[in-house]
């Protein structure tokens, strides 16, 4: 496919997404209809679509409309490419740009930085001096990061193993188990380093949430909202720690046994019915359902799907989960709350509300990781009684 044909394909996919189709479904549907497209074509189109969704508001301003075509015109103008080279109307290229498809000035800072208007005051209040660097980071692609499985190897060993297969990675400061991939990211899933459990895909701040826990041999630890098991695996990398994984939707945990076997770890799966009798635990980690605003670089559609009502529902769920799982923690044990959100509504405000209702609990640790070139945005708080 020519670069112009890739742009036209991106326009069509973006129109589907803007009409309400899930991003992955729209991409997969186009790929199935377009068997002629090679792997490089599909990768380039995917990048176009995700870049446009990260910068949907600013690209719409640059492109003159909030349509797939407008976003790709905006993307072309923002990147400095020549519109006349891509929008030619020849063969599979998009039609030439018309005089009416002009760029306009930004109506607000929220538009400039691609944040929903209603959400901008919350970003300002939550991020303060870190506001502009964080929202600018959210406009760009997230790095590919790995967790080194210290049960099997060390950072140097993982780096060498990856390098031998054409994957170049280096340590990052956010967490001592984290690597950032700078070359060969698409080779990771087929690499022997991955197949042998030396590394797992995981953001550095997500790893740092687990690293912040004072885990010691003999501890019984529950990952309460385990999902696919990334944090449970990180917990299980600590020698002598007995790890349990739970999720209200047990189907989300279906890959944990396979991932644990690959990592040389043991994780006991629990459903909601058999939690009782297994508790209490020395540590309960809850990576609560949240807006995901700290990881919108990876899932930009979530930025535009979030509403005030949905945020309100999420904070209600977060508060309820904290109060529900508090009895699962052994007296003197640790309740660790975490989100991949940058919003105070879901972070400090939830903890402060919990402490206001449960006076026997106190906070011993609180940390925020901002969205930067080195990590997603994360928050964690440690509570004990």
C-alpha positions in Angstrom: 0.0 0.0 0.0 1.1 3.5 -0.7 1.3 6.1 2.2 -1.7 7.8 0.7 -3.7 4.5 0.6 -2.8 3.9 4.3 -4.2 7.4 5.1 -7.4 6.6 3.3 -7.8 3.3 5.2 -7.2 5.1 8.5 -10.0 7.6 7.6 -12.4 4.7 7.0 -11.5 3.0 10.3 -11.7 6.3 12.3 -15.1 6.9 10.8 -16.2 3.5 12.2 -14.7 4.3 15.6 -16.3 7.8 15.7 -19.6 6.1 14.9 -19.3 3.9 18.0 -17.3 0.9 17.0 -14.6 -0.4 19.4 -11.2 0.4 18.1 -9.9 -3.1 17.9 -13.1 -4.3 16.3 -12.8 -1.6 13.7 -9.2 -2.4 13.0 -9.8 -6.2 12.8 -12.8 -5.7 10.5 -10.9 -3.6 8.1 -8.0 -6.1 8.1 -10.4 -9.0 7.3 -11.9 -7.0 4.4 -8.4 -6.0 3.1 -6.4 -9.2 2.7 -4.1 -7.4 0.3 -2.6 -5.4 3.2 0.7 -6.6 4.5 1.9 -6.6 8.1 3.7 -3.3 7.7 0.6 -1.8 6.2 -1.5 -2.9 9.1 1.0 -1.7 11.6 1.3 1.7 10.0 -2.5 2.1 9.8 -2.9 1.1 13.4 -0.3 3.7 14.4 -2.3 6.4 12.4 -5.5 5.4 14.1 -4.2 5.5 17.6 -2.2 8.7 17.0 -5.4 10.3 15.8 -7.4 9.1 18.8 -4.8 10.4 21.2 -5.0 13.9 19.6 -8.6 13.8 18.5 -9.6 17.3 19.5 -6.4 19.1 18.4 -6.3 17.2 15.1 -10.0 18.0 14.5 -9.1 21.7 14.9 -6.1 21.4 12.5 -8.2 19.4 10.0 -11.4 21.4 10.1 -13.8 18.7 11.3 -14.3 15.9 13.8 -14.4 13.1 11.2 -12.0 10.5 10.1 -11.0 12.7 7.2 -10.7 15.8 9.4 -8.5 13.9 11.9 -6.1 12.7 9.2 -5.9 16.1 7.5 -5.1 17.5 11.0 -2.5 14.7 11.6 -0.9 15.5 8.3 -0.8 19.3 9.0 0.5 18.7 12.6 3.3 16.4 11.3 4.4 18.8 8.6 3.7 16.4 5.8 2.6 17.9 2.4 -1.1 17.4 2.1 -0.8 17.5 -1.7 1.4 14.4 -1.6 -1.2 12.3 0.2 -4.6 13.8 -0.6 -4.5 13.4 -4.4 -7.6 11.5 -5.2 -5.5 9.0 -7.3 -6.4 5.4 -7.0 -6.8 4.5 -3.3 -5.7 8.0 -2.0 -8.1 10.4 -0.2 -9.6 13.2 -2.3 -7.8 16.5 -2.4 -8.3 18.9 0.4 -10.9 21.6 -0.2 -10.6 25.2 0.6 -13.3 24.8 3.3 -11.1 22.2 5.1 -9.0 24.8 6.9 -7.4 24.8 10.3 -8.8 26.9 13.1 -7.4 28.2 16.3 -7.9 26.2 19.5 -11.0 27.1 21.4 -9.5 26.2 24.8 -6.5 24.7 26.6 -8.4 21.5 26.9 -8.7 21.3 23.1 -5.0 22.1 22.6 -4.0 19.3 24.9 -6.7 16.8 23.8 -8.7 16.5 27.1 -12.5 16.5 27.3 -13.7 20.0 28.2 -15.7 18.8 31.3 -12.6 17.0 32.6 -10.0 19.8 32.2 -10.7 21.4 35.6 -10.2 18.1 37.3 -6.9 17.6 35.5 -5.8 21.1 36.6 -6.8 20.4 40.2 -5.2 16.9 40.3 -1.9 17.5 38.4 -1.1 21.1 39.4 2.5 22.0 38.3 2.7 18.7 36.5 -0.3 19.4 34.3 1.3 20.4 31.0 4.0 17.7 30.9 1.4 15.1 31.7 -1.2 16.1 29.2 1.5 16.4 26.6 2.7 12.9 27.4 -0.9 11.6 26.9 -0.8 13.0 23.4 2.0 10.6 22.5 2.6 6.9 22.2 3.5 5.0 25.4 6.8 3.2 25.5 6.9 -0.6 25.5 8.1 -1.8 28.9 9.0 -5.1 30.4 9.3 -6.6 33.9 12.3 -8.8 34.4 11.4 -11.9 36.3 14.1 -12.0 39.0 13.1 -15.6 39.9 14.8 -16.6 36.7 17.3 -13.9 35.7 18.6 -10.4 36.4 18.4 -7.2 34.3 21.7 -7.9 32.6 20.7 -11.4 31.7 17.3 -10.3 30.3 18.9 -7.5 28.3 21.4 -9.9 26.7 18.8 -12.6 26.0 16.5 -10.0 24.3 19.4 -8.5 22.4 20.3 -11.9 20.9 16.8 -11.9 19.3 17.0 -8.4 18.0 15.1 -6.7 20.9 17.0 -3.7 22.4 16.1 -2.7 25.9 17.5 -0.6 28.7 16.7 -0.1 32.4 14.4 2.7 33.6 14.6 4.6 36.9 11.0 4.2 37.9 11.5 0.6 39.1 14.5 -1.7 39.4 12.8 -4.6 37.6 11.7 -2.5 34.6 13.2 -2.3 31.0 12.1 -0.1 28.2 12.3 -1.4 24.7 13.8 0.9 22.1 14.1 -1.5 19.1 12.3 -4.7 18.1 9.2 -4.4 20.2 7.1 -6.4 17.8 9.5 -9.4 18.2 8.9 -9.7 22.0 5.8 -12.0 21.9 7.7 -14.5 19.7 11.0 -14.3 21.5 12.5 -17.1 23.6 13.1 -14.5 26.4 9.3 -14.1 26.7 8.5 -17.8 26.1 10.9 -18.8 28.9 9.4 -16.4 31.4 12.4 -14.1 31.6 10.3 -11.0 30.9 6.6 -10.0 31.0 5.0 -6.9 29.3 4.2 -4.5 32.1 4.4 -0.7 32.6 7.2 0.5 34.9 4.8 2.3 37.3 2.6 -0.8 37.5 5.7 -2.7 38.6 6.6 0.1 41.1 3.3 -0.3 42.8 4.3 -3.9 43.7 7.9 -2.9 44.5 6.6 -0.4 47.0 5.2 -3.3 49.2 7.4 -4.6 51.9 7.1 -8.3 51.0 8.8 -10.9 53.1 9.0 -14.7 53.0 6.0 -16.4 54.6 3.5 -13.6 53.7 0.1 -14.5 52.3 -0.8 -11.9 49.6 -4.0 -11.4 47.7 -4.3 -9.5 44.4 -8.0 -8.7 44.7 -8.7 -7.2 41.2 -6.2 -9.4 39.4 -7.5 -9.2 35.8 -4.9 -10.8 33.6 -2.5 -11.3 36.4 0.3 -8.8 35.8 0.6 -7.7 39.4 0.0 -11.2 40.7 2.9 -12.4 38.7 5.1 -9.5 40.0 4.0 -10.4 43.5 4.9 -14.1 42.9 8.4 -13.1 41.8 9.2 -12.6 45.5 10.6 -15.7 47.0 8.6 -17.3 49.8 5.5 -15.1 49.3 2.2 -17.1 48.9 0.1 -15.3 46.2 -3.6 -15.5 45.6 -5.5 -13.9 42.7 -9.1 -12.9 42.7 -11.3 -11.0 40.3 -15.1 -10.5 40.4 -15.1 -11.6 36.7 -13.2 -15.0 36.9 -12.9 -15.1 33.1 -10.4 -12.3 33.2 -8.0 -14.6 35.1 -8.1 -17.5 32.6 -4.5 -16.8 31.4 -2.9 -16.6 34.8 -2.1 -20.3 35.2 -0.3 -20.4 31.8 1.5 -17.2 32.6 2.5 -18.4 36.1 3.8 -21.7 34.7 5.9 -19.8 32.2 7.3 -17.6 34.9 8.1 -20.5 37.3 5.6 -19.1 39.9 2.7 -20.4 41.8 -0.6 -18.4 42.1 -3.7 -19.7 43.7 -6.9 -18.6 41.9 -9.8 -17.7 44.1 -13.4 -16.7 43.1 -15.7 -14.6 45.2 -17.4 -17.7 46.7 -14.2 -19.3 48.1 -12.6 -16.1 49.5 -14.2 -16.8 52.8 -12.1 -19.2 54.8 -8.9 -18.4 53.0 -8.6 -15.0 54.6 -7.2 -13.1 56.4 -4.1 -12.0 54.4 -1.0 -10.2 55.3 -1.3 -7.9 52.3 -4.3 -7.2 50.1 -3.5 -5.3 46.9 -6.5 -3.8 45.0 -5.8 -2.2 41.6 -9.3 -0.8 41.5 -11.4 -0.3 38.4 -10.8 3.3 37.3 -10.9 5.8 34.5 -7.6 4.5 33.2 -6.6 8.1 32.7 -3.0 7.4 33.5 -2.8 4.8 30.6 -4.8 6.7 27.9 -1.7 6.7 25.7 -2.3 3.0 25.4 -6.1 3.1 25.2 -6.9 6.5 23.9 -10.6 5.7 23.2 -11.2 5.5 26.9 -10.5 9.3 27.1 -13.5 10.1 25.0 -15.7 7.4 26.4 -15.4 8.6 30.0 -18.4 10.8 31.2 -19.1 12.6 34.4 -21.7 9.9 35.3 -19.2 7.1 34.6 -16.6 8.8 36.7 -19.1 9.1 39.5 -20.0 5.5 39.2 -16.3 4.5 39.3 -15.7 6.5 42.5 -18.7 4.7 44.1 -17.3 1.3 43.1 -13.8 2.2 44.4 -15.1 3.3 47.8 -17.3 0.2 48.1 -14.4 -2.1 47.2 -12.2 -0.6 49.9 -14.8 -1.0 52.6 -15.6 -4.5 51.4 -12.1 -5.9 51.4 -10.9 -4.2 54.6 -12.0 -7.3 56.7 -9.8 -9.5 54.5 -6.6 -7.9 55.9 -5.0 -9.5 59.0 -4.8 -7.1 62.0 -1.5 -5.2 61.5 -1.5 -6.2 57.9 -1.5 -4.0 54.8 -4.3 -2.9 52.5 -2.7 -1.4 49.3 -5.0 0.6 47.1 -3.9 1.5 43.5 -5.3 3.0 40.3 -3.9 3.8 36.9 -5.6 7.2 37.2 -4.2 10.7 37.4 -7.5 12.1 38.9 -7.7 13.0 42.6 -11.3 12.0 42.5 -10.2 8.3 42.2 -7.0 8.6 44.3 -6.5 10.8 47.3 -10.1 11.7 47.7 -11.1 8.0 47.9 -8.5 7.3 50.6 -9.4 10.4 52.6 -13.0 9.4 52.5 -12.2 5.9 53.7 -10.1 7.1 56.6 -12.9 9.5 57.5 -15.3 6.6 57.8 -13.0 4.0 59.3 -11.0 5.7 62.1 -9.2 2.5 63.1 -7.2 2.6 59.8 -4.3 4.9 59.1 -2.3 5.7 56.0 1.4 4.8 56.1 2.4 5.5 52.5 1.2 7.5 49.5 2.8 7.9 46.1 1.9 9.2 42.6 3.6 8.4 39.4 2.9 11.0 36.7 2.5 10.2 33.1 6.0 10.7 31.7 8.3 9.2 29.0 9.2 6.6 31.6 5.8 5.4 32.9 2.1 5.6 32.9 0.2 7.5 35.6 -0.3 5.5 38.8 -1.3 6.1 42.4 -1.0 3.9 45.4 -1.8 4.2 49.1 -0.9 1.8 52.0 -3.4 1.5 54.8 -3.1 -0.4 58.1 -4.9 -0.8 61.4 
